[in-house]
């Protein structure tokens, strides 16, 4: 596996994001506005799904920026 200098990577990404913003190439947000109750419900469902995956062994946190996710198990 190749080694990545995190500081150089962040500097490159910052420049890329700046150019992208200047050109107006940002991803457009969803046109559907969600109310707070619906938003909270979706967050709860996502958390429950993640916990279920952890219990099944499909999702495992290995470190601060390292995870293991098994799609077909």
Secondary structure, 3 states (H helix, E strand, C coil): CCCCCHHHHHHHHHHHHHHHHHHCCCCCCCCCCCCHHHHHHHHHHHHHHHHHHHHHCCEEEEECCEEEECCCC
